[in-house]
Amino acid sequence: MFDKEKKYWLVIAPYVYCCIKNKQALLYNTKNGKFLEIENKAIIALLQQLHKKQNLGTVYCKGNRLVKPEYKDFLCSFLAKEMGYIQDIMDFPERPIQMMPILNIQCDVDKLQKTEERDVGEMVLLYLSELNIYLYNVCHHHCGNCNKIAKQKLCCYLKENELCQAIDVTALKHIFSQIKYAPIGKLNLFGGNIFQYPHYEALLPLLTQFKGKIHIWSHYLDFVNNVNLNPNFIYNIIVPFPLEKEQLLLSSSLLNSLQMKIHFYVTQYDECTKAEEIIDKYKIDDFSIHPVYIDTNSDFFKEYVYMSKDDILQFNTSFNQIFIHQNMNSHFFGSLTISVNGDVSANLNSPVLGNIYKDALVDIVNREMIENTAWRKIRDSQPCSDCLFQYLCPSPSNYEVVIGKSNLCHVK
């Protein structure tokens, strides 16, 4: 394969992600998902040379070095997994130059704070892509886990012992005027029972400017015999367990001609099975099954939610996704939640950033960008910070917050 008398250029492809942690290294091909885990000191030193800024992904190697077993075995796998190439210097005397990927965020918060002539608040509402609004807090379904569900996944909820409250329509009008030119992709509206919101009819004209982006979330029983359905809205049917199957089917049939999605919230394997049976039997096309942590189902979560190495590597992760995982939280970034009392937070597990009755959204977003209650929470604490798969993993989610564990995986 190699001639020990010759000299070579060893070149790593710019789409190969390299992570070195202590005495281990990972090479990951972002194009085909193939990877190499390395523990050999000599090979790790070679990778460190390849990734020095001045080397631009290319190192000079003598043939008598490459014929050694540890280098030869590594390079066979390296080439087979399309992670780069080797060139004979006699054929290519000029050093190959690779344009290695470098993250450069023009509107990076830390960078802006260090630049006197620029401000974090410039065009900051452009970061706001999703708004969750809890309009009303009255509901009569008495779901056992709604507060826990809402802190893990999008869902309606009702705080215990909370006085009846409804967001004022004037406040909503002010909110919508502020986000008129923001890149809002989803406007999620919740209750309690959203259809019992006292100002529901007055709300509808305010939503016309967000056509195609309005997501109405309510319990499946709220849709039975409901005449307040709008073809311009996307309906998200909330299905906790135990459920009344006939009523669920009735509510979904009423929405059959509209845009809808059914969300099953499960806490154990039997509920997963029941949800799958309903999905298969009634040919439900658009659905999600959301596991919910409830303190007593740790084993269920460890089996069905915790990730293994195979889970992490199941799908190709692009370099852009890796850069995102290194700098922002893909679950939370761009999203704000407005509670029924007007408090605004990044999500229901995060500290309050302001209140719509006294604070402008631009100031609230600006505060989140600086204080980082959720939007830029990444896997930078132990044990994730010591793991080779640190940024191949999805960003931390509400599951980690609720469970109180920074990593939900089986990777050692």
ZIQUINOR-V72020 format. One line per field, one symbol per residue. ss: DSSP state (@ for helix, = for strand, . for the rest). phi: phi as a letter, one per 30 degrees, with the letter a starting at -180 (. if undefined). burial: b if it has 16 or more other C-alpha atoms within 10 Angstrom, else e. A space follows every 10 residues. Layout:
# ZIQUINOR-V72020
ss: ???
phi: ???
burial: ???
This chain:
# ZIQUINOR-V72020
ss: ......==== ==...===== =..======. ....====.. @@@@@@@@@@ ..@@@..=== ==@@@@..@@ @@@@@@@@@@ ...=====.. .......... ........@@ @@@@...... ...@@@@..= ====.=.... .....@@@@@ .......... .....=..@@ @@@@@@@@.. .....===== ...@@@...@ @@@@@@@@@@ ...======@ @@@....... ...======= ....@@@@@@ @@@@....== ======..@@ @@@@@@@@@@ @.....==== =......@@@ @@@@..=.@@ @@......@@ @@@@@@@... ....====.. ..===..... ...==..... @@@@@@@@@@ @......... ...@@@.... .......@@@ @@@.....=. ..
phi: .bcddcbbcc bcddccdbbc bhcbbbcbdd dcidbbcbbd edddddddde cdeddhibbd bddddddded dddddddedd chclabbddd dbddddccdd dbdbcdcded ddddcddbbd ddhdddddcb bcbcdabcab dhddbddddd dcbeadabdd iddebbdddd ddedddddce cdddcbcccb cgdddceece dddeddcddc eicdcccaee ddcdhdcccb ddccccddbd cdbceddddd ddddcedcdb bccccccade dedddddddd dchddcabcc dbdbicbedd dddcceccdd ddcdcdcddd ddddddbacd dceicbbcdd djdcbdadcc ddclbddbcd eddddedddd dhdaecdbdc cddddccdce cddddecded dddibdbcac dd
burial: ebeeeebbbb bbbbbbbbbb eeebbbbbbb ebebbeebee eebbeebebb beeebbbbbb bbbebbbeee eeebbeebee bbbbebbbbe eeeebeeeee eeeeeebeee ebeeeeeebb beebbebbbb bbbbbbbbbe eeeebbbbbb bbbbbbbbee eeeeebbbbe ebeeebeebe ebebebbbbb bbbbbebbee eebeeebeeb ebbbbbbbbb bbbbeeeeee ebbbbbbbbb beeeeeebeb bbeebeebbb bbbbbbbbee bbebbeeeee eeeeeeeeeb bbbeeeeeeb beeebebeee ebbeebbbbe bbbbbbbbbb bbbbbbbbbb bbbbbbbbeb ebbbbbbeee bbebbbbbbe eebbbbbbbe eeebeebbbb bbbbbbbbbe ebeeebbbbe ee
